Amino acid sequence: CPAGGGSGTCRGRGVTGYFGSADEFAGKVVLVTGGSRGIGRAIALAFAARDATVAICYRNDGRAATEVCAEAERNGWRVTAHRADVGWSEQARALVDAALAEHGRIDILINNAGVFPRTPVVDITDEEWEEVLRSNLYATFYCSRAVLPHMTARGSGIIVNMGSIAGKRGSRWHAAYAAAKGGVFAFTRSLAKEAIPHGVRVNAVCPGRVETEIFGAQLDEKERARFLAEAPIGRLSAPEEVAAAVLFLASSASSYVVGETLDVDGGLVMD
């Protein structure tokens, strides 16, 4: 199939072909923002384990980024790390330029970077509001804008944006985050319409409540019990389960999926 699914004819590569193939991502270059921890780390290692060359970016936690690279190296995989605050236009563009200079191409962009503060609306400062929107929404726009000319010139590419169930249902004490993720969904659909004529597919993943160190640190036992009771599936998800959805949307198995949001929420969206 064409890498972006935008043109040409697809023969013999359905879902069975993807899951039965060990080389789906071999030779691909994947850029994962916010790739040092949590969901981003799981995504980066999932692609690397499938023979992709992966570039991750981190904002502050250089030690965690180094550990991701070290784990990849121990397994014979290829992961490089770059420091960038992609909520700022010039840093997002510099990150994309650095990845292109090092690897020569970017086949897949995963816009995963973000922050998740817990603050009641009346206590959200102007500075926090701006930081949350920059990290979760502006970064998605800046990185997509920076990589899109490269992808359209080649006539292929994949962009997967990271949403959140908060962007669909709202979330107490996370209003800025929910607003940003709602914007991500609208941006995804709009970008998908512009990009698909050029062979670039754009979709989003919408995780529910994921067992990461950032999310877990905000939960006391009472709230954790409430979340488990609310989830039809009866548990939180692992980061690797979100990564699996990203792999699907980046693969030829989803070659006819454009502008969609794939919920990975254990059934929360049904409430």
SVG drawing of the C-alpha trace seen along z (x, -y; Angstrom):
<svg xmlns="http://www.w3.org/2000/svg" viewBox="-23 -35 46 49">
<polyline fill="none" stroke="black" stroke-width="0.4" points="0.0,0.0 1.1,-3.6 2.6,-4.7 0.0,-7.4 -2.8,-5.6 -3.6,-8.6 -3.2,-7.2 -2.5,-4.1 -3.9,-0.6 -3.5,1.6 -3.3,5.3 -2.6,8.2 -1.8,6.2 -4.9,6.3 -5.0,6.6 -3.7,10.2 -0.7,9.0 0.2,6.3 0.1,8.5 1.8,11.3 4.7,9.1 7.8,8.5 9.0,5.7 6.0,3.3 8.2,0.5 11.7,1.7 13.6,-1.3 11.0,-3.8 12.0,-6.9 9.6,-7.8 9.6,-11.0 7.9,-10.8 7.5,-13.9 7.4,-13.5 9.1,-10.1 11.0,-9.8 8.2,-8.6 4.8,-7.0 2.9,-6.6 5.6,-8.2 8.2,-5.8 6.0,-2.8 5.3,-4.2 9.0,-4.8 10.1,-1.3 7.2,0.4 8.3,-1.1 12.0,-0.5 11.2,3.2 9.8,3.4 13.0,2.2 12.1,-1.5 14.6,-4.2 13.1,-6.3 13.9,-9.9 12.4,-11.1 12.3,-14.5 12.1,-15.5 11.7,-18.8 13.4,-18.4 14.0,-14.7 17.2,-14.0 17.9,-11.0 14.7,-9.3 15.4,-10.0 18.9,-8.5 17.3,-5.4 15.0,-4.9 18.0,-5.1 20.0,-2.7 17.1,-0.1 16.9,-0.3 20.6,0.2 20.6,3.2 18.1,4.8 19.8,3.8 17.2,1.1 17.8,-2.4 16.5,-5.4 18.1,-8.8 17.0,-11.6 16.8,-15.4 15.9,-18.1 13.1,-20.4 10.2,-22.3 7.9,-21.7 5.3,-24.1 7.4,-26.8 7.5,-27.2 11.2,-27.6 12.1,-24.6 9.6,-22.4 11.1,-23.4 14.6,-22.9 13.6,-19.4 12.2,-18.4 15.3,-19.8 17.6,-17.9 15.8,-14.6 15.9,-15.2 19.6,-16.1 20.4,-13.0 18.1,-10.4 17.4,-11.9 13.6,-11.5 10.6,-11.4 8.0,-8.8 5.8,-9.0 5.2,-11.8 3.6,-11.0 2.5,-14.1 2.5,-12.9 4.1,-15.7 2.0,-17.2 1.6,-18.2 -1.3,-17.2 -1.6,-19.6 -4.4,-19.2 -5.9,-22.6 -9.5,-23.8 -10.6,-26.4 -10.6,-29.3 -7.0,-28.6 -5.6,-28.2 -3.2,-31.0 -2.7,-32.7 0.8,-31.1 -0.5,-27.6 -3.3,-27.9 -0.8,-29.0 1.7,-26.2 -1.0,-23.5 -2.2,-24.7 1.3,-25.1 2.4,-21.7 -0.7,-19.8 -2.2,-21.8 0.4,-24.3 3.0,-21.5 0.8,-19.3 0.3,-22.2 3.9,-23.3 5.4,-19.9 2.8,-19.0 3.4,-22.2 7.2,-21.7 7.1,-18.1 4.3,-18.4 6.3,-20.0 8.7,-17.1 6.0,-14.5 3.9,-16.2 7.0,-16.6 7.6,-12.8 3.9,-12.1 3.6,-10.0 3.6,-10.2 1.7,-9.4 0.8,-11.8 -0.8,-10.4 -1.9,-12.9 -2.5,-12.1 -5.8,-13.1 -7.5,-12.2 -10.9,-11.1 -10.9,-14.5 -11.2,-16.2 -14.5,-14.5 -16.1,-14.2 -14.4,-17.0 -12.5,-16.4 -12.7,-18.1 -9.5,-19.9 -8.1,-19.4 -10.1,-22.0 -7.1,-23.5 -5.9,-20.0 -9.4,-19.0 -9.7,-22.2 -6.3,-21.5 -7.2,-17.9 -10.6,-19.0 -8.6,-21.3 -6.4,-18.4 -9.4,-16.4 -10.6,-19.4 -7.1,-20.0 -6.7,-16.4 -9.8,-16.4 -8.9,-19.7 -5.3,-18.6 -6.5,-15.3 -8.6,-17.0 -5.7,-19.1 -3.1,-16.4 -4.7,-13.3 -4.7,-14.6 -0.9,-14.6 -0.7,-11.0 -0.3,-12.0 -2.7,-10.3 -3.6,-12.0 -5.5,-10.4 -5.7,-10.5 -5.7,-8.2 -7.9,-8.9 -6.6,-7.2 -8.7,-6.9 -7.1,-6.5 -3.6,-5.1 -1.3,-3.8 1.6,-6.2 3.7,-7.8 2.3,-11.2 -1.4,-10.1 -0.8,-7.6 0.9,-10.3 -2.4,-12.3 -4.6,-9.5 -5.3,-8.6 -6.8,-5.3 -10.4,-6.6 -10.1,-8.2 -8.4,-5.1 -11.2,-3.0 -13.7,-5.3 -11.9,-5.2 -11.9,-1.4 -15.6,-1.3 -16.4,-3.7 -14.4,-1.8 -16.6,0.9 -13.4,2.9 -12.6,2.7 -9.0,1.5 -6.7,-1.2 -4.8,-0.7 -1.1,-0.1 0.9,-2.5 1.7,0.4 -2.1,0.8 -2.1,-2.8 1.1,-2.2 -0.6,0.7 -3.3,-1.6 -0.7,-4.0 1.0,-1.2 -2.2,-0.3 -2.9,-3.8 0.7,-4.1 0.5,-0.8 -0.9,0.2 -3.6,2.1 -5.3,-1.3 -4.6,-2.6 -8.3,-3.6 -8.6,-5.3 -8.4,-9.1 -9.3,-11.9 -10.5,-9.4 -10.0,-9.2 -9.5,-5.7 -10.7,-5.4 -8.6,-3.3 -10.5,-3.9 -11.9,-0.6 -15.4,-1.7 -15.5,-5.1 -16.8,-6.9 -19.9,-4.8 -21.0,-6.5"/>
</svg>
